[in-house]
Amino acid sequence: MMRIMEVRKIAVLGAGLIGRGICQVAAKGRYEVSLRDTELYYDWTEK
């Protein structure tokens, strides 16, 4: 029998456009979110 566990923490690897969007939606859903990227500095104003 499969046991279903409740997910409360989410880690997203990649702080690009999609990664930020996933984090935003997860945070609004009251999940604890961690966002990581390979860059030490990320220009959020980049278009």
Biotite code that builds the C-alpha atoms (Angstrom):
import biotite.structure as struc

atoms = struc.array([
    struc.Atom([0.000, 0.000, 0.000], chain_id="A", res_id=1, res_name="MET", atom_name="CA", element="C"),
    struc.Atom([1.342, 3.405, -0.973], chain_id="A", res_id=2, res_name="MET", atom_name="CA", element="C"),
    struc.Atom([1.668, 6.009, 1.743], chain_id="A", res_id=3, res_name="ARG", atom_name="CA", element="C"),
    struc.Atom([0.873, 9.599, 0.790], chain_id="A", res_id=4, res_name="ILE", atom_name="CA", element="C"),
    struc.Atom([2.979, 12.284, 2.470], chain_id="A", res_id=5, res_name="MET", atom_name="CA", element="C"),
    struc.Atom([2.173, 15.966, 2.632], chain_id="A", res_id=6, res_name="GLU", atom_name="CA", element="C"),
    struc.Atom([4.652, 18.256, 0.834], chain_id="A", res_id=7, res_name="VAL", atom_name="CA", element="C"),
    struc.Atom([5.347, 21.523, 2.660], chain_id="A", res_id=8, res_name="ARG", atom_name="CA", element="C"),
    struc.Atom([8.832, 22.485, 1.421], chain_id="A", res_id=9, res_name="LYS", atom_name="CA", element="C"),
    struc.Atom([9.833, 23.140, -2.183], chain_id="A", res_id=10, res_name="ILE", atom_name="CA", element="C"),
    struc.Atom([13.296, 23.816, -3.621], chain_id="A", res_id=11, res_name="ALA", atom_name="CA", element="C"),
    struc.Atom([13.642, 25.406, -7.053], chain_id="A", res_id=12, res_name="VAL", atom_name="CA", element="C"),
    struc.Atom([16.998, 25.294, -8.853], chain_id="A", res_id=13, res_name="LEU", atom_name="CA", element="C"),
    struc.Atom([17.351, 28.180, -11.288], chain_id="A", res_id=14, res_name="GLY", atom_name="CA", element="C"),
    struc.Atom([16.323, 31.773, -10.592], chain_id="A", res_id=15, res_name="ALA", atom_name="CA", element="C"),
    struc.Atom([15.362, 32.609, -14.162], chain_id="A", res_id=16, res_name="GLY", atom_name="CA", element="C"),
    struc.Atom([11.911, 33.607, -15.340], chain_id="A", res_id=17, res_name="LEU", atom_name="CA", element="C"),
    struc.Atom([10.336, 30.173, -14.865], chain_id="A", res_id=18, res_name="ILE", atom_name="CA", element="C"),
    struc.Atom([12.061, 29.468, -11.523], chain_id="A", res_id=19, res_name="GLY", atom_name="CA", element="C"),
    struc.Atom([10.904, 32.772, -10.068], chain_id="A", res_id=20, res_name="ARG", atom_name="CA", element="C"),
    struc.Atom([7.357, 32.123, -11.263], chain_id="A", res_id=21, res_name="GLY", atom_name="CA", element="C"),
    struc.Atom([7.290, 28.670, -9.701], chain_id="A", res_id=22, res_name="ILE", atom_name="CA", element="C"),
    struc.Atom([8.534, 30.137, -6.411], chain_id="A", res_id=23, res_name="CYS", atom_name="CA", element="C"),
    struc.Atom([5.940, 32.886, -6.455], chain_id="A", res_id=24, res_name="GLN", atom_name="CA", element="C"),
    struc.Atom([3.053, 30.473, -7.032], chain_id="A", res_id=25, res_name="VAL", atom_name="CA", element="C"),
    struc.Atom([4.351, 28.029, -4.402], chain_id="A", res_id=26, res_name="ALA", atom_name="CA", element="C"),
    struc.Atom([4.821, 30.813, -1.826], chain_id="A", res_id=27, res_name="ALA", atom_name="CA", element="C"),
    struc.Atom([1.274, 32.045, -2.434], chain_id="A", res_id=28, res_name="LYS", atom_name="CA", element="C"),
    struc.Atom([0.159, 28.457, -1.817], chain_id="A", res_id=29, res_name="GLY", atom_name="CA", element="C"),
    struc.Atom([1.810, 28.694, 1.634], chain_id="A", res_id=30, res_name="ARG", atom_name="CA", element="C"),
    struc.Atom([4.697, 26.353, 0.840], chain_id="A", res_id=31, res_name="TYR", atom_name="CA", element="C"),
    struc.Atom([8.132, 26.953, 2.343], chain_id="A", res_id=32, res_name="GLU", atom_name="CA", element="C"),
    struc.Atom([10.266, 27.803, -0.705], chain_id="A", res_id=33, res_name="VAL", atom_name="CA", element="C"),
    struc.Atom([14.026, 27.843, -1.362], chain_id="A", res_id=34, res_name="SER", atom_name="CA", element="C"),
    struc.Atom([15.364, 29.375, -4.586], chain_id="A", res_id=35, res_name="LEU", atom_name="CA", element="C"),
    struc.Atom([18.927, 28.641, -5.749], chain_id="A", res_id=36, res_name="ARG", atom_name="CA", element="C"),
    struc.Atom([20.927, 29.651, -8.803], chain_id="A", res_id=37, res_name="ASP", atom_name="CA", element="C"),
    struc.Atom([24.494, 29.154, -10.024], chain_id="A", res_id=38, res_name="THR", atom_name="CA", element="C"),
    struc.Atom([25.075, 32.908, -10.264], chain_id="A", res_id=39, res_name="GLU", atom_name="CA", element="C"),
    struc.Atom([26.135, 34.780, -7.145], chain_id="A", res_id=40, res_name="LEU", atom_name="CA", element="C"),
    struc.Atom([24.537, 37.962, -8.498], chain_id="A", res_id=41, res_name="TYR", atom_name="CA", element="C"),
    struc.Atom([21.416, 37.987, -10.627], chain_id="A", res_id=42, res_name="TYR", atom_name="CA", element="C"),
    struc.Atom([20.203, 41.156, -12.365], chain_id="A", res_id=43, res_name="ASP", atom_name="CA", element="C"),
    struc.Atom([16.440, 41.067, -11.689], chain_id="A", res_id=44, res_name="TRP", atom_name="CA", element="C"),
    struc.Atom([15.953, 44.084, -13.976], chain_id="A", res_id=45, res_name="THR", atom_name="CA", element="C"),
    struc.Atom([17.329, 42.163, -16.975], chain_id="A", res_id=46, res_name="GLU", atom_name="CA", element="C"),
    struc.Atom([14.887, 42.070, -19.859], chain_id="A", res_id=47, res_name="LYS", atom_name="CA", element="C"),
])
